[in-house]
């Protein structure tokens, strides 16, 4: 499953010294989703330190996102939609 408009980013890419340099700091809300609580916490810290002051963790990961009734797409369809900087799913 994939969140419409979200971009999937490997944690290693986000954590690399130049990995997040191509993204511009923003006050937009960024939701960080992962089933790994340690990685999601670290990723949120990296985003905030990079200027994404409104980065926040979605407690419970994708399962919680789906349980709350938020939109998702089947994995086979997500690559057809242009990503927007509203969400970040770590893999």
C-alpha positions as CSV (number, residue, x, y, z in Angstrom):
1,X,0.0,0.0,0.0
2,X,1.1,3.6,-0.6
3,X,-0.2,6.9,0.6
4,X,-1.3,9.1,-2.4
5,X,1.2,12.0,-2.8
6,X,3.8,10.5,-0.5
7,X,7.3,9.7,-1.5
8,X,9.1,6.6,-0.3
9,X,12.7,7.1,0.7
10,X,15.2,4.6,2.1
11,X,16.4,5.6,5.6
12,X,20.0,5.2,4.4
13,X,19.4,7.9,1.7
14,X,17.8,10.3,4.2
15,X,20.6,9.8,6.7
16,X,23.5,10.2,4.3
17,X,25.4,13.5,4.5
18,X,24.1,14.7,1.1
19,X,21.0,12.6,1.0
20,X,18.5,15.2,1.9
21,X,20.3,18.2,0.5
22,X,18.2,18.3,-2.6
23,X,15.0,19.0,-0.7
24,X,14.2,22.5,0.3
25,X,13.3,23.4,3.9
26,X,9.6,23.9,4.4
27,X,6.9,24.7,6.9
28,X,4.6,22.2,5.2
29,X,3.3,19.3,7.3
30,X,5.4,16.2,6.7
31,X,4.2,12.9,8.1
32,X,6.9,10.3,8.7
33,X,5.7,6.7,8.6
34,X,7.6,3.5,9.4
35,X,7.0,0.4,11.4
36,X,10.4,0.8,12.9
37,X,10.0,3.2,15.8
38,X,13.8,4.0,16.1
39,X,14.1,4.8,12.4
40,X,11.0,7.0,12.3
41,X,12.2,8.9,15.3
42,X,15.7,9.4,13.8
43,X,14.2,10.4,10.4
44,X,11.9,13.0,12.0
45,X,14.9,14.5,13.8
46,X,16.9,14.6,10.5
47,X,14.0,16.3,8.8
48,X,13.5,18.9,11.5
49,X,17.2,19.6,11.6
50,X,17.1,20.1,7.8
51,X,14.4,22.7,8.1
52,X,11.2,20.7,8.0
53,X,10.0,22.1,11.2
54,X,6.5,20.5,11.0
55,X,7.8,16.9,10.5
56,X,5.9,14.5,12.7
57,X,5.7,10.8,13.3
58,X,2.6,8.8,12.5
59,X,2.4,6.6,15.6
60,X,1.6,3.0,14.6
61,X,3.0,3.3,11.0
62,X,1.0,2.3,7.9
63,X,-1.3,0.1,10.0
64,X,-2.5,3.1,12.0
65,X,-2.8,5.2,8.9
66,X,-5.1,2.6,7.3
67,X,-7.1,2.0,10.5
68,X,-7.8,5.8,10.7
69,X,-9.4,5.6,7.2
70,X,-6.8,7.8,5.5
71,X,-6.4,7.2,1.8
72,X,-4.0,4.5,0.4
73,X,-3.3,3.1,-3.1
74,X,-2.4,-0.4,-4.0
75,X,1.4,-0.6,-4.5
76,X,1.0,-1.3,-8.2
77,X,-0.6,2.2,-8.8
78,X,1.5,4.5,-6.6
79,X,4.3,5.0,-9.2
80,X,1.8,6.6,-11.7
81,X,1.1,9.6,-9.4
82,X,3.4,12.6,-9.1
83,X,4.7,12.7,-5.5
84,X,4.0,15.7,-3.4
85,X,6.0,16.6,-0.2
86,X,3.2,15.7,2.2
87,X,4.5,12.4,3.5
88,X,7.6,10.3,3.8
89,X,7.4,6.5,4.1
90,X,10.7,5.0,5.2
91,X,11.7,1.6,3.9
